[in-house]
Structures are given as C-alpha cells and as structure tokens.
C-alpha cells in the first residue's frame, strides 16, 4: 500500500512512517498541503492520504478540496486529523473527509483505519 502522510509535526511523521513501514507499506511524507499536491502531481497512485488539518501554507481542508476535485486523485480516501474541534472542521469542509479523527490520536488505530479505507477502495 502507498500512503501519503501530510503533517507539519516531524514527530507525527516519524511515528506514522515507522508504523506503516512495519507492515511493508510505502510512505511518502509532505509537510503541508502544497507539498502534498506536488507529490500527487508526480504520482497520483496513493491508496490513502493521511493529513493534519492545521498546517502552514495550505491546510488539510484546502488540500482535501483540491484532491477531491481532481479526476486523477478524487478516489483516494483522505483521513484528516486535528487537535481542533472535529465537528467544526466537518462543517467547514465543503467536501467531507472520508474520516476525521481527533488528536491526540492512537497511531495504531489510525493505521488500522487507513488500511480499512484502502481495502474498501480496492473492492
């Protein structure tokens, strides 16, 4: 499975990379939405995108809108996570996240959720 992890927190990136690599997944990281879009432009073949909501330059809500409006990437499940008010971001997003989870998060539960979303996409 190929995962794009988008977060401006280096510790979260490291933890998520290590967890997914343990299950032989390929992890690409981006530090904000702009970097994520550059990665998706180079290769839109990701099975799932995990993104923080609050980031500099381009936040997760704007990234979600751009991913879901692009024919090449619109089918990729996008899982958002935030330390902010989850319900606020559910309402703020014109396009819904495939899942939206609060921080602090259980990284293994996020791993399992991402696997389920990617498998559902394949079926």
Secondary structure, DSSP 8 states (H G I E B T S, - for coil): -EEEEE-S-HHHHHHHHHHHHHTT-EEEEESSHHHHHHHHHH----SEEEEESS-SSS-HHHHHHHHHTSTTTTTSEEEEEESS-HHHHHHH-SS--SEEEESS--HHHHHHHHHHHHHHHH-
